[in-house]
Amino acid sequence: MRTRLGNPRVKFFNGDVRHYDSVLPAMQGVDYVFHAAALKQVSSCEFFPLETVRTNNLGAENVMNAAMACGVKNLIVLS
């Protein structure tokens, strides 16, 4: 996506949504956030329920809290 868009106004970050300190720096100076990190494969989620909760619930909460802390204008959470 990064190469296809080729737009310097769009930034891509790799991090772990389960760690607030990983999410917070990515929110600095950002107007729009699309959060789509979630574990969706039911069979895997059944075997690792705590990892699913950490990623889907705690991760979404971290993204929302970091977005509020940084004054992000719009946040779309697809989880």
PyMOL Python script that loads the backbone (N, CA, C, O; Angstrom):
from pymol import cmd

cmd.read_pdbstr("""\
ATOM      1  N   MET A   1       0.820  -1.190   0.000  1.00  0.00           N
ATOM      2  CA  MET A   1       0.000   0.000   0.000  1.00  0.00           C
ATOM      3  C   MET A   1       0.863   1.253   0.000  1.00  0.00           C
ATOM      4  O   MET A   1       0.550   2.239  -0.667  1.00  0.00           O
ATOM      5  N   ARG A   2       1.942   1.200   0.751  1.00  0.00           N
ATOM      6  CA  ARG A   2       2.795   2.387   0.835  1.00  0.00           C
ATOM      7  C   ARG A   2       3.320   2.794  -0.536  1.00  0.00           C
ATOM      8  O   ARG A   2       3.290   3.969  -0.900  1.00  0.00           O
ATOM      9  N   THR A   3       3.803   1.808  -1.293  1.00  0.00           N
ATOM     10  CA  THR A   3       4.342   2.128  -2.623  1.00  0.00           C
ATOM     11  C   THR A   3       3.241   2.462  -3.605  1.00  0.00           C
ATOM     12  O   THR A   3       3.402   3.334  -4.459  1.00  0.00           O
ATOM     13  N   ARG A   4       2.143   1.782  -3.486  1.00  0.00           N
ATOM     14  CA  ARG A   4       1.042   2.028  -4.413  1.00  0.00           C
ATOM     15  C   ARG A   4       0.469   3.438  -4.249  1.00  0.00           C
ATOM     16  O   ARG A   4       0.202   4.122  -5.236  1.00  0.00           O
ATOM     17  N   LEU A   5       0.283   3.864  -3.007  1.00  0.00           N
ATOM     18  CA  LEU A   5      -0.244   5.204  -2.763  1.00  0.00           C
ATOM     19  C   LEU A   5       0.787   6.276  -3.090  1.00  0.00           C
ATOM     20  O   LEU A   5       0.479   7.271  -3.746  1.00  0.00           O
ATOM     21  N   GLY A   6       2.001   6.062  -2.628  1.00  0.00           N
ATOM     22  CA  GLY A   6       3.070   7.017  -2.910  1.00  0.00           C
ATOM     23  C   GLY A   6       2.750   8.429  -2.466  1.00  0.00           C
ATOM     24  O   GLY A   6       3.139   9.390  -3.129  1.00  0.00           O
ATOM     25  N   ASN A   7       2.045   8.570  -1.351  1.00  0.00           N
ATOM     26  CA  ASN A   7       1.631   9.878  -0.866  1.00  0.00           C
ATOM     27  C   ASN A   7       2.365  10.170   0.438  1.00  0.00           C
ATOM     28  O   ASN A   7       2.199   9.434   1.410  1.00  0.00           O
ATOM     29  N   PRO A   8       3.179  11.235   0.481  1.00  0.00           N
ATOM     30  CA  PRO A   8       3.943  11.524   1.700  1.00  0.00           C
ATOM     31  C   PRO A   8       3.055  11.913   2.889  1.00  0.00           C
ATOM     32  O   PRO A   8       3.521  11.913   4.029  1.00  0.00           O
ATOM     33  N   ARG A   9       1.803  12.237   2.640  1.00  0.00           N
ATOM     34  CA  ARG A   9       0.902  12.593   3.739  1.00  0.00           C
ATOM     35  C   ARG A   9       0.332  11.359   4.428  1.00  0.00           C
ATOM     36  O   ARG A   9      -0.230  11.466   5.518  1.00  0.00           O
ATOM     37  N   VAL A  10       0.470  10.180   3.803  1.00  0.00           N
ATOM     38  CA  VAL A  10      -0.026   8.932   4.390  1.00  0.00           C
ATOM     39  C   VAL A  10       1.171   8.184   4.964  1.00  0.00           C
ATOM     40  O   VAL A  10       2.139   7.899   4.258  1.00  0.00           O
ATOM     41  N   LYS A  11       1.090   7.873   6.253  1.00  0.00           N
ATOM     42  CA  LYS A  11       2.193   7.194   6.916  1.00  0.00           C
ATOM     43  C   LYS A  11       1.747   5.821   7.398  1.00  0.00           C
ATOM     44  O   LYS A  11       0.606   5.636   7.821  1.00  0.00           O
ATOM     45  N   PHE A  12       2.648   4.881   7.329  1.00  0.00           N
ATOM     46  CA  PHE A  12       2.389   3.517   7.762  1.00  0.00           C
ATOM     47  C   PHE A  12       3.345   3.193   8.911  1.00  0.00           C
ATOM     48  O   PHE A  12       4.533   3.512   8.849  1.00  0.00           O
ATOM     49  N   PHE A  13       2.818   2.557   9.955  1.00  0.00           N
ATOM     50  CA  PHE A  13       3.621   2.198  11.111  1.00  0.00           C
ATOM     51  C   PHE A  13       3.435   0.727  11.423  1.00  0.00           C
ATOM     52  O   PHE A  13       2.333   0.190  11.304  1.00  0.00           O
ATOM     53  N   ASN A  14       4.511   0.085  11.819  1.00  0.00           N
ATOM     54  CA  ASN A  14       4.443  -1.271  12.364  1.00  0.00           C
ATOM     55  C   ASN A  14       4.630  -1.159  13.862  1.00  0.00           C
ATOM     56  O   ASN A  14       5.518  -0.453  14.340  1.00  0.00           O
ATOM     57  N   GLY A  15       3.801  -1.846  14.583  1.00  0.00           N
ATOM     58  CA  GLY A  15       3.907  -1.821  16.032  1.00  0.00           C
ATOM     59  C   GLY A  15       2.966  -2.862  16.605  1.00  0.00           C
ATOM     60  O   GLY A  15       2.346  -3.631  15.871  1.00  0.00           O
ATOM     61  N   ASP A  16       2.870  -2.877  17.894  1.00  0.00           N
ATOM     62  CA  ASP A  16       2.017  -3.847  18.571  1.00  0.00           C
ATOM     63  C   ASP A  16       0.932  -3.086  19.308  1.00  0.00           C
ATOM     64  O   ASP A  16       1.216  -2.379  20.275  1.00  0.00           O
ATOM     65  N   VAL A  17      -0.297  -3.222  18.866  1.00  0.00           N
ATOM     66  CA  VAL A  17      -1.411  -2.497  19.482  1.00  0.00           C
ATOM     67  C   VAL A  17      -1.635  -2.915  20.924  1.00  0.00           C
ATOM     68  O   VAL A  17      -2.319  -2.220  21.675  1.00  0.00           O
ATOM     69  N   ARG A  18      -1.066  -4.043  21.313  1.00  0.00           N
ATOM     70  CA  ARG A  18      -1.229  -4.505  22.697  1.00  0.00           C
ATOM     71  C   ARG A  18      -0.355  -3.710  23.662  1.00  0.00           C
ATOM     72  O   ARG A  18      -0.504  -3.833  24.878  1.00  0.00           O
ATOM     73  N   HIS A  19       0.544  -2.905  23.136  1.00  0.00           N
ATOM     74  CA  HIS A  19       1.445  -2.096  23.961  1.00  0.00           C
ATOM     75  C   HIS A  19       1.200  -0.617  23.672  1.00  0.00           C
ATOM     76  O   HIS A  19       1.502  -0.123  22.586  1.00  0.00           O
ATOM     77  N   TYR A  20       0.653   0.069  24.655  1.00  0.00           N
ATOM     78  CA  TYR A  20       0.313   1.494  24.499  1.00  0.00           C
ATOM     79  C   TYR A  20       1.519   2.315  24.055  1.00  0.00           C
ATOM     80  O   TYR A  20       1.391   3.205  23.215  1.00  0.00           O
ATOM     81  N   ASP A  21       2.695   2.017  24.619  1.00  0.00           N
ATOM     82  CA  ASP A  21       3.903   2.766  24.266  1.00  0.00           C
ATOM     83  C   ASP A  21       4.320   2.569  22.816  1.00  0.00           C
ATOM     84  O   ASP A  21       5.085   3.371  22.280  1.00  0.00           O
ATOM     85  N   SER A  22       3.837   1.530  22.187  1.00  0.00           N
ATOM     86  CA  SER A  22       4.104   1.293  20.775  1.00  0.00           C
ATOM     87  C   SER A  22       3.138   2.097  19.895  1.00  0.00           C
ATOM     88  O   SER A  22       3.472   2.488  18.777  1.00  0.00           O
ATOM     89  N   VAL A  23       1.946   2.330  20.422  1.00  0.00           N
ATOM     90  CA  VAL A  23       0.894   3.005  19.661  1.00  0.00           C
ATOM     91  C   VAL A  23       1.018   4.525  19.751  1.00  0.00           C
ATOM     92  O   VAL A  23       0.831   5.224  18.755  1.00  0.00           O
ATOM     93  N   LEU A  24       1.329   5.031  20.926  1.00  0.00           N
ATOM     94  CA  LEU A  24       1.324   6.470  21.169  1.00  0.00           C
ATOM     95  C   LEU A  24       2.178   7.274  20.186  1.00  0.00           C
ATOM     96  O   LEU A  24       1.681   8.265  19.651  1.00  0.00           O
ATOM     97  N   PRO A  25       3.426   6.905  19.921  1.00  0.00           N
ATOM     98  CA  PRO A  25       4.226   7.715  18.984  1.00  0.00           C
ATOM     99  C   PRO A  25       3.634   7.771  17.573  1.00  0.00           C
ATOM    100  O   PRO A  25       3.831   8.752  16.857  1.00  0.00           O
ATOM    101  N   ALA A  26       2.924   6.739  17.182  1.00  0.00           N
ATOM    102  CA  ALA A  26       2.342   6.708  15.837  1.00  0.00           C
ATOM    103  C   ALA A  26       1.185   7.690  15.700  1.00  0.00           C
ATOM    104  O   ALA A  26       0.785   8.014  14.581  1.00  0.00           O
ATOM    105  N   MET A  27       0.641   8.167  16.813  1.00  0.00           N
ATOM    106  CA  MET A  27      -0.519   9.066  16.787  1.00  0.00           C
ATOM    107  C   MET A  27      -0.133  10.543  16.756  1.00  0.00           C
ATOM    108  O   MET A  27      -0.991  11.405  16.566  1.00  0.00           O
ATOM    109  N   GLN A  28       1.141  10.834  16.940  1.00  0.00           N
ATOM    110  CA  GLN A  28       1.591  12.222  16.994  1.00  0.00           C
ATOM    111  C   GLN A  28       1.351  12.931  15.659  1.00  0.00           C
ATOM    112  O   GLN A  28       1.821  12.476  14.616  1.00  0.00           O
ATOM    113  N   GLY A  29       0.627  14.034  15.697  1.00  0.00           N
ATOM    114  CA  GLY A  29       0.397  14.839  14.502  1.00  0.00           C
ATOM    115  C   GLY A  29      -0.509  14.197  13.474  1.00  0.00           C
ATOM    116  O   GLY A  29      -0.439  14.535  12.292  1.00  0.00           O
ATOM    117  N   VAL A  30      -1.352  13.281  13.900  1.00  0.00           N
ATOM    118  CA  VAL A  30      -2.209  12.529  12.986  1.00  0.00           C
ATOM    119  C   VAL A  30      -3.637  13.055  13.055  1.00  0.00           C
ATOM    120  O   VAL A  30      -4.135  13.354  14.140  1.00  0.00           O
ATOM    121  N   ASP A  31      -4.296  13.170  11.915  1.00  0.00           N
ATOM    122  CA  ASP A  31      -5.693  13.602  11.868  1.00  0.00           C
ATOM    123  C   ASP A  31      -6.664  12.433  11.779  1.00  0.00           C
ATOM    124  O   ASP A  31      -7.741  12.479  12.374  1.00  0.00           O
ATOM    125  N   TYR A  32      -6.300  11.388  11.046  1.00  0.00           N
ATOM    126  CA  TYR A  32      -7.200  10.254  10.811  1.00  0.00           C
ATOM    127  C   TYR A  32      -6.491   8.944  11.111  1.00  0.00           C
ATOM    128  O   TYR A  32      -5.348   8.737  10.701  1.00  0.00           O
ATOM    129  N   VAL A  33      -7.172   8.066  11.826  1.00  0.00           N
ATOM    130  CA  VAL A  33      -6.627   6.741  12.133  1.00  0.00           C
ATOM    131  C   VAL A  33      -7.658   5.693  11.742  1.00  0.00           C
ATOM    132  O   VAL A  33      -8.836   5.811  12.080  1.00  0.00           O
ATOM    133  N   PHE A  34      -7.211   4.676  11.033  1.00  0.00           N
ATOM    134  CA  PHE A  34      -8.027   3.509  10.716  1.00  0.00           C
ATOM    135  C   PHE A  34      -7.403   2.325  11.436  1.00  0.00           C
ATOM    136  O   PHE A  34      -6.309   1.883  11.086  1.00  0.00           O
ATOM    137  N   HIS A  35      -8.093   1.821  12.431  1.00  0.00           N
ATOM    138  CA  HIS A  35      -7.576   0.711  13.229  1.00  0.00           C
ATOM    139  C   HIS A  35      -8.319  -0.559  12.825  1.00  0.00           C
ATOM    140  O   HIS A  35      -9.522  -0.687  13.049  1.00  0.00           O
ATOM    141  N   ALA A  36      -7.584  -1.492  12.226  1.00  0.00           N
ATOM    142  CA  ALA A  36      -8.213  -2.733  11.763  1.00  0.00           C
ATOM    143  C   ALA A  36      -7.464  -3.964  12.265  1.00  0.00           C
ATOM    144  O   ALA A  36      -7.638  -5.057  11.726  1.00  0.00           O
ATOM    145  N   ALA A  37      -6.633  -3.794  13.292  1.00  0.00           N
ATOM    146  CA  ALA A  37      -5.886  -4.933  13.820  1.00  0.00           C
ATOM    147  C   ALA A  37      -6.783  -5.752  14.735  1.00  0.00           C
ATOM    148  O   ALA A  37      -7.203  -5.280  15.791  1.00  0.00           O
ATOM    149  N   ALA A  38      -7.066  -6.949  14.337  1.00  0.00           N
ATOM    150  CA  ALA A  38      -7.880  -7.844  15.163  1.00  0.00           C
ATOM    151  C   ALA A  38      -7.652  -9.278  14.704  1.00  0.00           C
ATOM    152  O   ALA A  38      -7.403  -9.543  13.528  1.00  0.00           O
ATOM    153  N   LEU A  39      -7.741 -10.181  15.647  1.00  0.00           N
ATOM    154  CA  LEU A  39      -7.687 -11.602  15.318  1.00  0.00           C
ATOM    155  C   LEU A  39      -9.103 -12.046  14.995  1.00  0.00           C
ATOM    156  O   LEU A  39     -10.011 -11.895  15.811  1.00  0.00           O
ATOM    157  N   LYS A  40      -9.286 -12.592  13.804  1.00  0.00           N
ATOM    158  CA  LYS A  40     -10.637 -12.917  13.343  1.00  0.00           C
ATOM    159  C   LYS A  40     -10.834 -14.399  13.033  1.00  0.00           C
ATOM    160  O   LYS A  40     -11.966 -14.841  12.834  1.00  0.00           O
ATOM    161  N   GLN A  41      -9.766 -15.161  12.989  1.00  0.00           N
ATOM    162  CA  GLN A  41      -9.883 -16.572  12.654  1.00  0.00           C
ATOM    163  C   GLN A  41     -10.337 -17.330  13.908  1.00  0.00           C
ATOM    164  O   GLN A  41      -9.562 -17.519  14.846  1.00  0.00           O
ATOM    165  N   VAL A  42     -11.589 -17.754  13.906  1.00  0.00           N
ATOM    166  CA  VAL A  42     -12.223 -18.317  15.097  1.00  0.00           C
ATOM    167  C   VAL A  42     -11.454 -19.507  15.652  1.00  0.00           C
ATOM    168  O   VAL A  42     -11.285 -19.612  16.866  1.00  0.00           O
ATOM    169  N   SER A  43     -10.993 -20.393  14.806  1.00  0.00           N
ATOM    170  CA  SER A  43     -10.286 -21.577  15.307  1.00  0.00           C
ATOM    171  C   SER A  43      -9.021 -21.188  16.073  1.00  0.00           C
ATOM    172  O   SER A  43      -8.726 -21.784  17.109  1.00  0.00           O
ATOM    173  N   SER A  44      -8.284 -20.219  15.590  1.00  0.00           N
ATOM    174  CA  SER A  44      -7.090 -19.750  16.309  1.00  0.00           C
ATOM    175  C   SER A  44      -7.473 -19.057  17.604  1.00  0.00           C
ATOM    176  O   SER A  44      -6.803 -19.220  18.623  1.00  0.00           O
ATOM    177  N   CYS A  45      -8.532 -18.296  17.565  1.00  0.00           N
ATOM    178  CA  CYS A  45      -8.990 -17.580  18.762  1.00  0.00           C
ATOM    179  C   CYS A  45      -9.428 -18.549  19.855  1.00  0.00           C
ATOM    180  O   CYS A  45      -9.257 -18.275  21.042  1.00  0.00           O
ATOM    181  N   GLU A  46      -9.989 -19.670  19.451  1.00  0.00           N
ATOM    182  CA  GLU A  46     -10.419 -20.672  20.433  1.00  0.00           C
ATOM    183  C   GLU A  46      -9.228 -21.311  21.138  1.00  0.00           C
ATOM    184  O   GLU A  46      -9.313 -21.648  22.319  1.00  0.00           O
ATOM    185  N   PHE A  47      -8.122 -21.479  20.420  1.00  0.00           N
ATOM    186  CA  PHE A  47      -6.937 -22.088  21.014  1.00  0.00           C
ATOM    187  C   PHE A  47      -6.139 -21.102  21.864  1.00  0.00           C
ATOM    188  O   PHE A  47      -5.451 -21.500  22.804  1.00  0.00           O
ATOM    189  N   PHE A  48      -6.234 -19.822  21.532  1.00  0.00           N
ATOM    190  CA  PHE A  48      -5.462 -18.793  22.234  1.00  0.00           C
ATOM    191  C   PHE A  48      -6.376 -17.641  22.656  1.00  0.00           C
ATOM    192  O   PHE A  48      -6.214 -16.521  22.172  1.00  0.00           O
ATOM    193  N   PRO A  49      -7.327 -17.898  23.544  1.00  0.00           N
ATOM    194  CA  PRO A  49      -8.306 -16.868  23.894  1.00  0.00           C
ATOM    195  C   PRO A  49      -7.703 -15.627  24.555  1.00  0.00           C
ATOM    196  O   PRO A  49      -8.175 -14.515  24.316  1.00  0.00           O
ATOM    197  N   LEU A  50      -6.674 -15.798  25.378  1.00  0.00           N
ATOM    198  CA  LEU A  50      -6.079 -14.629  26.030  1.00  0.00           C
ATOM    199  C   LEU A  50      -5.366 -13.727  25.028  1.00  0.00           C
ATOM    200  O   LEU A  50      -5.412 -12.503  25.151  1.00  0.00           O
ATOM    201  N   GLU A  51      -4.715 -14.321  24.047  1.00  0.00           N
ATOM    202  CA  GLU A  51      -4.073 -13.514  23.000  1.00  0.00           C
ATOM    203  C   GLU A  51      -5.126 -12.756  22.193  1.00  0.00           C
ATOM    204  O   GLU A  51      -4.904 -11.618  21.782  1.00  0.00           O
ATOM    205  N   THR A  52      -6.256 -13.391  21.976  1.00  0.00           N
ATOM    206  CA  THR A  52      -7.345 -12.752  21.245  1.00  0.00           C
ATOM    207  C   THR A  52      -7.866 -11.550  22.016  1.00  0.00           C
ATOM    208  O   THR A  52      -8.080 -10.484  21.439  1.00  0.00           O
ATOM    209  N   VAL A  53      -8.071 -11.716  23.315  1.00  0.00           N
ATOM    210  CA  VAL A  53      -8.549 -10.605  24.143  1.00  0.00           C
ATOM    211  C   VAL A  53      -7.522  -9.484  24.172  1.00  0.00           C
ATOM    212  O   VAL A  53      -7.878  -8.310  24.071  1.00  0.00           O
ATOM    213  N   ARG A  54      -6.256  -9.840  24.310  1.00  0.00           N
ATOM    214  CA  ARG A  54      -5.209  -8.812  24.346  1.00  0.00           C
ATOM    215  C   ARG A  54      -5.166  -8.007  23.051  1.00  0.00           C
ATOM    216  O   ARG A  54      -5.057  -6.781  23.076  1.00  0.00           O
ATOM    217  N   THR A  55      -5.251  -8.698  21.936  1.00  0.00           N
ATOM    218  CA  THR A  55      -5.174  -8.006  20.650  1.00  0.00           C
ATOM    219  C   THR A  55      -6.459  -7.251  20.332  1.00  0.00           C
ATOM    220  O   THR A  55      -6.422  -6.066  20.001  1.00  0.00           O
ATOM    221  N   ASN A  56      -7.583  -7.930  20.430  1.00  0.00           N
ATOM    222  CA  ASN A  56      -8.845  -7.321  19.998  1.00  0.00           C
ATOM    223  C   ASN A  56      -9.364  -6.285  20.981  1.00  0.00           C
ATOM    224  O   ASN A  56      -9.821  -5.222  20.561  1.00  0.00           O
ATOM    225  N   ASN A  57      -9.308  -6.563  22.265  1.00  0.00           N
ATOM    226  CA  ASN A  57      -9.890  -5.650  23.246  1.00  0.00           C
ATOM    227  C   ASN A  57      -8.879  -4.628  23.744  1.00  0.00           C
ATOM    228  O   ASN A  57      -9.089  -3.422  23.620  1.00  0.00           O
ATOM    229  N   LEU A  58      -7.782  -5.118  24.308  1.00  0.00           N
ATOM    230  CA  LEU A  58      -6.774  -4.207  24.834  1.00  0.00           C
ATOM    231  C   LEU A  58      -6.165  -3.376  23.707  1.00  0.00           C
ATOM    232  O   LEU A  58      -5.903  -2.186  23.883  1.00  0.00           O
ATOM    233  N   GLY A  59      -5.941  -3.997  22.558  1.00  0.00           N
ATOM    234  CA  GLY A  59      -5.382  -3.270  21.422  1.00  0.00           C
ATOM    235  C   GLY A  59      -6.275  -2.136  20.968  1.00  0.00           C
ATOM    236  O   GLY A  59      -5.800  -1.025  20.733  1.00  0.00           O
ATOM    237  N   ALA A  60      -7.565  -2.405  20.842  1.00  0.00           N
ATOM    238  CA  ALA A  60      -8.507  -1.348  20.440  1.00  0.00           C
ATOM    239  C   ALA A  60      -8.553  -0.248  21.495  1.00  0.00           C
ATOM    240  O   ALA A  60      -8.615   0.934  21.158  1.00  0.00           O
ATOM    241  N   GLU A  61      -8.521  -0.630  22.770  1.00  0.00           N
ATOM    242  CA  GLU A  61      -8.526   0.371  23.842  1.00  0.00           C
ATOM    243  C   GLU A  61      -7.264   1.234  23.794  1.00  0.00           C
ATOM    244  O   GLU A  61      -7.338   2.449  23.972  1.00  0.00           O
ATOM    245  N   ASN A  62      -6.110   0.613  23.555  1.00  0.00           N
ATOM    246  CA  ASN A  62      -4.862   1.367  23.449  1.00  0.00           C
ATOM    247  C   ASN A  62      -4.906   2.360  22.295  1.00  0.00           C
ATOM    248  O   ASN A  62      -4.473   3.503  22.437  1.00  0.00           O
ATOM    249  N   VAL A  63      -5.422   1.929  21.167  1.00  0.00           N
ATOM    250  CA  VAL A  63      -5.516   2.816  20.005  1.00  0.00           C
ATOM    251  C   VAL A  63      -6.450   3.984  20.310  1.00  0.00           C
ATOM    252  O   VAL A  63      -6.132   5.132  20.000  1.00  0.00           O
ATOM    253  N   MET A  64      -7.592   3.695  20.912  1.00  0.00           N
ATOM    254  CA  MET A  64      -8.538   4.766  21.236  1.00  0.00           C
ATOM    255  C   MET A  64      -7.957   5.745  22.249  1.00  0.00           C
ATOM    256  O   MET A  64      -8.087   6.958  22.081  1.00  0.00           O
ATOM    257  N   ASN A  65      -7.316   5.230  23.301  1.00  0.00           N
ATOM    258  CA  ASN A  65      -6.732   6.111  24.317  1.00  0.00           C
ATOM    259  C   ASN A  65      -5.604   6.963  23.755  1.00  0.00           C
ATOM    260  O   ASN A  65      -5.510   8.150  24.068  1.00  0.00           O
ATOM    261  N   ALA A  66      -4.754   6.376  22.936  1.00  0.00           N
ATOM    262  CA  ALA A  66      -3.650   7.124  22.328  1.00  0.00           C
ATOM    263  C   ALA A  66      -4.189   8.185  21.371  1.00  0.00           C
ATOM    264  O   ALA A  66      -3.667   9.298  21.313  1.00  0.00           O
ATOM    265  N   ALA A  67      -5.227   7.839  20.629  1.00  0.00           N
ATOM    266  CA  ALA A  67      -5.830   8.810  19.705  1.00  0.00           C
ATOM    267  C   ALA A  67      -6.399   9.998  20.480  1.00  0.00           C
ATOM    268  O   ALA A  67      -6.223  11.146  20.069  1.00  0.00           O
ATOM    269  N   MET A  68      -7.076   9.733  21.591  1.00  0.00           N
ATOM    270  CA  MET A  68      -7.614  10.827  22.400  1.00  0.00           C
ATOM    271  C   MET A  68      -6.496  11.665  23.006  1.00  0.00           C
ATOM    272  O   MET A  68      -6.590  12.892  23.041  1.00  0.00           O
ATOM    273  N   ALA A  69      -5.436  11.012  23.485  1.00  0.00           N
ATOM    274  CA  ALA A  69      -4.318  11.718  24.107  1.00  0.00           C
ATOM    275  C   ALA A  69      -3.605  12.636  23.115  1.00  0.00           C
ATOM    276  O   ALA A  69      -3.055  13.667  23.501  1.00  0.00           O
ATOM    277  N   CYS A  70      -3.617  12.260  21.844  1.00  0.00           N
ATOM    278  CA  CYS A  70      -2.907  13.031  20.818  1.00  0.00           C
ATOM    279  C   CYS A  70      -3.819  13.957  20.027  1.00  0.00           C
ATOM    280  O   CYS A  70      -3.361  14.640  19.110  1.00  0.00           O
ATOM    281  N   GLY A  71      -5.095  13.989  20.367  1.00  0.00           N
ATOM    282  CA  GLY A  71      -6.014  14.895  19.672  1.00  0.00           C
ATOM    283  C   GLY A  71      -6.325  14.496  18.240  1.00  0.00           C
ATOM    284  O   GLY A  71      -6.553  15.362  17.396  1.00  0.00           O
ATOM    285  N   VAL A  72      -6.339  13.205  17.953  1.00  0.00           N
ATOM    286  CA  VAL A  72      -6.685  12.740  16.611  1.00  0.00           C
ATOM    287  C   VAL A  72      -8.118  13.178  16.300  1.00  0.00           C
ATOM    288  O   VAL A  72      -9.012  13.021  17.131  1.00  0.00           O
ATOM    289  N   LYS A  73      -8.333  13.725  15.109  1.00  0.00           N
ATOM    290  CA  LYS A  73      -9.656  14.243  14.750  1.00  0.00           C
ATOM    291  C   LYS A  73     -10.682  13.146  14.509  1.00  0.00           C
ATOM    292  O   LYS A  73     -11.819  13.251  14.969  1.00  0.00           O
ATOM    293  N   ASN A  74     -10.299  12.101  13.797  1.00  0.00           N
ATOM    294  CA  ASN A  74     -11.227  11.017  13.458  1.00  0.00           C
ATOM    295  C   ASN A  74     -10.537   9.670  13.634  1.00  0.00           C
ATOM    296  O   ASN A  74      -9.399   9.465  13.211  1.00  0.00           O
ATOM    297  N   LEU A  75     -11.263   8.765  14.272  1.00  0.00           N
ATOM    298  CA  LEU A  75     -10.768   7.410  14.493  1.00  0.00           C
ATOM    299  C   LEU A  75     -11.833   6.427  14.044  1.00  0.00           C
ATOM    300  O   LEU A  75     -12.981   6.493  14.484  1.00  0.00           O
ATOM    301  N   ILE A  76     -11.445   5.520  13.170  1.00  0.00           N
ATOM    302  CA  ILE A  76     -12.352   4.461  12.722  1.00  0.00           C
ATOM    303  C   ILE A  76     -11.760   3.157  13.212  1.00  0.00           C
ATOM    304  O   ILE A  76     -10.630   2.810  12.868  1.00  0.00           O
ATOM    305  N   VAL A  77     -12.536   2.426  14.026  1.00  0.00           N
ATOM    306  CA  VAL A  77     -12.099   1.160  14.598  1.00  0.00           C
ATOM    307  C   VAL A  77     -12.900   0.036  13.985  1.00  0.00           C
ATOM    308  O   VAL A  77     -14.117  -0.033  14.151  1.00  0.00           O
ATOM    309  N   LEU A  78     -12.218  -0.846  13.276  1.00  0.00           N
ATOM    310  CA  LEU A  78     -12.857  -2.012  12.655  1.00  0.00           C
ATOM    311  C   LEU A  78     -12.325  -3.240  13.367  1.00  0.00           C
ATOM    312  O   LEU A  78     -11.257  -3.741  13.018  1.00  0.00           O
ATOM    313  N   SER A  79     -13.037  -3.724  14.340  1.00  0.00           N
ATOM    314  CA  SER A  79     -12.495  -4.836  15.113  1.00  0.00           C
ATOM    315  C   SER A  79     -13.500  -5.944  15.233  1.00  0.00           C
ATOM    316  O   SER A  79     -13.217  -6.969  15.854  1.00  0.00           O
TER     317      SER A  79
END
""", "prot")
cmd.dss("prot")
cmd.show_as("cartoon", "prot")
cmd.util.cbc("prot")
cmd.orient("prot")
